[in-house]
Amino acid sequence: MATRDYTGPERRIIEETRLDRIESKLDKLADALQTLARTEEKLLSMNQRVVVIEKKMEAGYSEHIKLLEAAKDAHMTSMMLDRAMLRIDALEDLTARMNSAFLENNYKTNDLVSNKKTIVAWISGLVSSVLVWYFTSRGGL
């Protein structure tokens, strides 16, 4: 096949057409690069938001764990105080029975006062040990 040698105005028209196609392709390539740059910026922005959200979630989880531990401590304290109250109630019942027994048997007043002092000392020791446990489990006063 023979190639034709273009000269003059024909050649200029062919070259302009060719340059127009190259320019059009370069414009499309520039548009694609701009779109790619915008997409990359959006991805970077989204990654930064993900990092911030992850940090907030970790902080929330840590706070959740602290609250669970505080609730557990409060529950244990409540249980100890309930036990102490049950013992105090039992001691009050015992004291009431002892008082009635003392009154029925006409025991001496000094013996009654002595036994009451013993019971009061035992109750105050129990309450103080519960309070010491409570404050030491909280890390001090």
C-alpha positions in Angstrom: 0.0 0.0 0.0 1.4 3.3 -0.9 1.4 6.2 1.5 0.4 9.5 0.2 2.6 12.5 1.0 0.4 15.4 2.0 1.7 18.9 1.4 0.4 22.4 2.0 -3.1 23.0 3.3 -4.0 19.3 3.5 -1.1 18.5 5.8 -1.9 21.5 8.0 -5.5 20.3 8.4 -4.4 16.7 9.2 -1.9 18.0 11.8 -4.5 20.3 13.4 -7.0 17.4 13.6 -4.3 15.3 15.1 -3.3 18.0 17.6 -7.0 18.5 18.5 -7.4 14.8 19.3 -4.2 14.9 21.4 -5.4 18.0 23.2 -8.8 16.4 23.9 -7.1 13.3 25.3 -4.9 15.5 27.5 -8.0 17.4 28.7 -9.6 14.1 29.6 -6.5 13.0 31.4 -6.3 16.2 33.4 -10.0 15.8 34.4 -9.3 12.3 35.5 -6.3 13.4 37.6 -8.4 16.1 39.2 -11.1 13.6 40.0 -8.5 11.2 41.4 -7.0 14.0 43.6 -10.5 14.9 45.0 -11.2 11.3 45.7 -7.8 11.0 47.6 -8.7 14.1 49.7 -12.1 12.6 50.5 -10.4 9.3 51.6 -7.9 11.1 53.8 -10.7 13.1 55.4 -12.8 9.9 56.0 -9.7 8.2 57.5 -9.2 11.1 59.9 -12.9 10.9 60.9 -12.6 7.2 61.5 -9.6 7.7 63.7 -11.5 10.3 65.8 -14.5 8.0 66.1 -12.3 5.1 67.1 -10.7 7.3 69.9 -14.1 8.3 71.1 -15.3 4.7 71.2 -12.2 3.6 73.1 -12.7 6.4 75.6 -16.4 5.4 75.9 -15.4 1.8 76.5 -12.9 2.7 79.2 -15.6 4.8 80.9 -18.0 1.9 80.6 -15.5 -0.4 82.3 -14.9 2.2 85.1 -18.7 2.5 85.7 -19.1 -1.3 85.8 -16.3 -1.5 88.4 -18.0 1.3 90.4 -21.3 -0.5 90.3 -19.7 -3.7 91.4 -18.0 -1.8 94.4 -21.4 -0.2 95.3 -23.1 -3.6 95.2 -20.5 -5.2 97.4 -20.7 -2.2 99.8 -24.5 -2.6 99.8 -24.3 -6.3 100.6 -21.9 -5.6 103.5 -24.1 -2.9 104.9 -27.1 -5.3 104.6 -25.3 -7.9 106.5 -24.3 -5.4 109.1 -27.9 -4.3 109.4 -29.1 -7.9 109.8 -26.6 -8.4 112.6 -27.5 -5.2 114.3 -31.2 -6.2 114.1 -30.3 -9.6 115.6 -28.4 -7.9 118.3 -31.3 -5.5 119.0 -33.6 -8.6 119.3 -31.0 -10.2 121.6 -30.8 -7.1 123.7 -34.5 -6.9 124.0 -34.7 -10.5 125.1 -31.9 -10.0 127.6 -33.6 -6.9 129.0 -36.8 -8.8 129.5 -34.9 -11.7 131.0 -33.1 -9.4 133.3 -36.3 -7.7 134.3 -38.1 -10.9 134.9 -35.3 -12.4 137.0 -34.6 -9.2 138.9 -30.9 -9.1 138.0 -28.8 -6.3 139.3 -28.7 -3.1 137.4 -24.9 -3.2 137.2 -25.0 -6.5 135.3 -27.5 -5.1 132.9 -25.4 -2.0 132.2 -22.3 -4.1 131.8 -23.9 -6.4 129.3 -25.4 -3.4 127.4 -21.9 -1.9 127.3 -20.5 -5.1 125.9 -23.1 -5.3 123.2 -22.7 -1.6 122.3 -18.9 -2.1 122.1 -19.5 -5.1 119.8 -21.9 -3.2 117.6 -19.5 -0.2 117.4 -16.6 -2.5 116.5 -18.7 -4.1 113.7 -19.8 -0.7 112.4 -16.2 0.6 112.5 -14.9 -2.5 110.7 -17.5 -2.1 108.0 -16.6 1.6 107.6 -12.9 0.7 107.4 -13.6 -1.9 104.7 -15.7 0.6 102.8 -13.2 3.4 102.8 -10.2 1.2 102.1 -12.0 -0.4 99.1 -12.5 3.2 97.8 -8.9 4.0 98.0 -8.9 6.0 101.3 -10.9 8.9 102.7 
